[in-house]
Amino acid sequence: MGVDIGGTFTDIALEHGDGRFHSAKLLTTGAEPARAVLDGVAAACEAAGIGLAEIGRIIHGTTLATNAVIERRGAETLFVTTEGFRDVLEMGSESRFDQYDLNIVKPAPLVRRARRLTVRERLDVNGSALIPLDEASVAPVLDTIAAEGIESVAIGLLHSYANPAHERRLRDLVLAAHPGLPVSLSCEVSPEMREFQRFSTTVANAYVQPAVAAYLGRLEGALAEAGFAGALMVMLSNGGLGTVDTAIRFPVRLVESGPAGGAIYAAAVARQTGAAKAVSFDMGGTTAKICLIDEGRPQSARDFEVDRAYRFKRGSGLPLRIPVVEMVEIGAGGGSLCGVDGLGRIAVGPRSAGSDPGPACYARGGTGATVTDADVVLGRIDPAGFAGGTMRLDAAAAERTLAADVGAPLDLDTATAALGVAEMVDENMANAAREHAVEHGRDFEGRALIAFGGCAPLHAARLADKLGIDRIVVPRGAGVGSAIGFLRAPVAFEVARSLYQQIESLDGAAVAALLADMRDEAASFVETAAGRAPERISYAAFMRYRGQSHEIMVPLPEAPPDPRDPAPWSEAVSDAYAAAYQRQYGPPIDGVPLEVVAWTVRAECRAQDTTRPLEVPEGPASPEIAARRIVDASAGKPLTAAVFDRDRLGPGQTVAGPAVIVEAQTSTIVPPGYTLSCDPFGSLTLERTAEDR
C-alpha cells in the first residue's frame, strides 16, 4: 500500500500480488495528518475486502519535513560550529540571486544567532588538525542546552567531511551530558565541501528531526493497534525507499518524498509505453511538479532549495545538499487562489486554499476563487461526481466567487473569467517547464507528456499545446499517481563524499578505497531495509573544468579504478564527462584539466512491478454514459463533449475529441483535434491528429 500526504489530499493506492488495484482519496487533515492516513488505509482495505493484517508493506510519503521548514514549526535547535564561522548560515555564499533588487529578501536562518555557538578547533582542507578540539570550549554549549530547553542539536565543523573525528567527539560530549538528545552531524548528513550548503542541510535535519520522529512513531503505533503487522517504509527524496529508522536519522531526505514518488511512477509508465523521452506532469491540489525523464529514468540532482523567497528565483531559498529527483515545483494546483493584481492581470497562486477550508466549491467555508472553481465553471469537473461521488461540489459558489474575484474587476462574464484563470495557470506551468528544460540543456521535441494527480488530466492537453507536445499519456490510477509510484520505487540509499582529485593525476588507491567504503555503507542501508543484498550499485562523480565554480554529475564505470594502473579508468571518466558536458552545454573544451570534487554511490533493490494487462470489460454496456457542455480552451468557445466511463474502456478502444473520460479521482479532457486510445495496461494515450499538428 502506498500512502501520499499532499497539501490538499491524502492518496492511498493498494495493490495485490496478482495486480488487482484499489485506491482512496481523502482531504488532508492538516492539524493531525495521521488521521487522514488511517481513514484512507481503512477505506482502501474495505474497498478491497481485506483486513489491515493482510497488508505486507505500507510505503509512506509525507510533506511534514518540508512544511515544518516553510512554516517555521520545527524544534528548538542549537547549532554548533567552528570558532569564527558562527555567521555562515546568515552570510550564505554572499551571492545575489537578483543583481538589481535593492530590497532583496532572503529566507531567515532556521536558527537565530543567539543559538549559534562555537567551539575552538580547526581542521585543514585535508582533514589534518591545525587546532585540536578544545573540550573546555564545549562547556557553554552544554550549559545552553540545559538552560534554554534545546530539543535538537546540529553540529557542523569546518572541513569535517575530510575528517569527522572532532564532530563525533563533540557529539559524545553532548550526549554524555544530555542522553537521548537528537544530534545531527554534518559529516553524516551531508559530508561534502562548501560549508554553507553543508551547514544549512545539517541544521534543517536537526530542525525537523523531533517532529518527524514523533509523527512516524505515532503512526507506527496507530497502525499496529489497528492490526498492521507488516513493514512501514518511507519514500525518500532520491526516489528510493528507506526504513523508518533511516527517515528518523535523516529526515531532511524526506523533503521531496511525495513528488519523487510521482516521478518514479511516470518513469515506470514511460518504460511500459515505450517513451524513450518523456516529461512527467503531476498537478495536485496545491502544487504542480514537472520532471524530465530520459531512457526510463527521472533526472537526479544533489542540490535543492526550500522556502524560496522569490517564486522562480534559484538561490532565494534555503539550500539542501541531498540526493533528490530533479524537478521544478510551482504553486499551481487545484486549490491555488486567483484574483486580479495591481496591474489588472489575472494572477494565480502560489497561495493555496489547501484542504481547510479549500476552494469555494467545496462548501467548507472557502471564499477565494481557485483553479478548481474555474474547472467546475468550465465543465471539466462534474459537481455530482467529484471524488467518485463522495464529495458533492457547489457549482453556484464557484460561479459567485469567480465573478467577484476575477469577473467584476475585469468586467468579464463568469465563463470568460474562468477561462482566463485556466489559461493563466497553464501558461505558468508551461513557462516553468520551459525554464527547467533550458537550464538542463533539454527540449520537448519527441517527448510524451505523462499526466497524473487529481488536476493534471484536466489541464494536460492545453499544457501540451503550449509546449508543442503531440502525445499525452494518462496512466491507470492517475488521480493517486504518486502513491502508486511508491509501489514502483526501489529500496535505495545514496552516499556522497568529498575527495578532491585531478583526473590527470588521479590517486587510484585513494579513490578505490573511498568508493569501496561508500559502497559498503550504501549496501548496508539497503540490505537492512530490503532484507537482501542490493541488486545494483551505481557510481557517479561531480566534475568540472579547472577554474569553474560548479560541477555536473557524471556517471562512472561500475568497476572502481585499479590502484596500480588508474589510467584506463581515468580515460573512461574523461570521456563520460565530455559526453555529459556535450548534452548539457555543447561542445567540450579541449586542453582544460578536469577535476572531481565529490563522489556518490547508490545501492538499490528493484521493486517488483505487478502491473497486469487490463481485462476486457464484461457485458454490452457502452463506455459512453452522458454528454456535457465544456469550454474549449484553445478556441475559447463552449461545445458539447461526450462523457465516457474509464472503467468501461477496454484495450484498443478509441475516442475522438471533444470528450471527457471520468473516473473516481480525476477526469481526462480530450479536446477537438485529439484522438484517445486505451492500451493493454489501461493507460489512455491522447494524440494530436495529423491535420492539427
Secondary structure by P-SEA (a helix, b strand, c coil): cbbbbcccbbbbbbbcccccccccccccccccaaaaaaaaaaaaaaaaccccccccbbbbbbaaaaaaaaaccccbbbbbbccccccccccccccccccccccccccccccccccbbbbbbbbccccccccccccccaaaaaaaaaaccccbbbbbcccccccaaaaaaaaaaaaaaccccbbbbcccccccccaaaaaaaaaaaaaaaaaaaaaaaaaaaaaaaacccbbbbbbccccccccaaaaaaccccccaaaaaaaaaaaaaaaaaacccbbbbbbbcccbbbbbbbccccccccccccccccccccccccccccccccbbbbccccccbbbbbccccccccccccccccccccccccccccccaaaaaaaaccccccccccccccccaaaaaaaaaacccccccccaaaaaaaaaaaaaaaaaaaaaaaaaaaccccccbbbbbbcccccccaaaaaaaacccbbbbcccccaaaaaaaaacccbbbbbbbbbbbccccaaaaaaaaaaaaaaaaaaaaaaaacccccbbbbbbbcccccccbbbbbbccccccccccaaaaaaaaaaaaaaaaaaccccccccbbbbbcbbbbbbbbbcccccccccccccccccccbbbbbbcccccbbbbbbbbccccccccccccccbbbbcccbbbbbcccbbbbbcccbbbbbbcccccc
